[in-house]
Amino acid sequence: MQGATAPVPFARSGTIGRMARNLVALALLAGCAAGCGMVDAVFDGFKHAKAVEEDLLAAVGVKPQVGFNWRNGRLTSVTVTFPNLLQDKPLRELSDAARNAVGKEFKQRADNVVLAFSLGPSTTTSAHAEQPQGKN
């Protein structure tokens, strides 16, 4: 029977079944997440973080980056990172402004508010660090 071709069964039928199972699992996961308010907390958290950035821009004159961490519906930490050291503002004033903005905008007490400053790239005196990378 050379030259004759046998019919090939539809090879993608297993793929469709797996895809359907994945969609059902995704729908269940989304339903559970929406039911417990996790999705709302995340989206609201980003809105609150942006509001804290705007409040601190108005109070200090520099816009920081704000990150947050929720655990089981509880605000465990908020990190406020300024793009550089602020020479004209005392640290106490910055920390008070950050705490007040976080409390006002998140409408929840954070377990910890972290205040940070970006210092830029590090410097080194090592000759090894200044050598260009070789091409592979």
Buried (B, 14 or more C-beta within 10 A) or exposed (E): EEEEEEEEEEEEEEEEEEEEEEEEEEEEEEEEBEEEEBEEBEEBBEEBBEBBBBBBEEBBEBEBEBBBBBEEEEBEBBBBEBEEEBEEBEEEEBEEBBBBBBBEBBEBEBEEBEBEBEEEEEEEEEEEEEEEEEEE
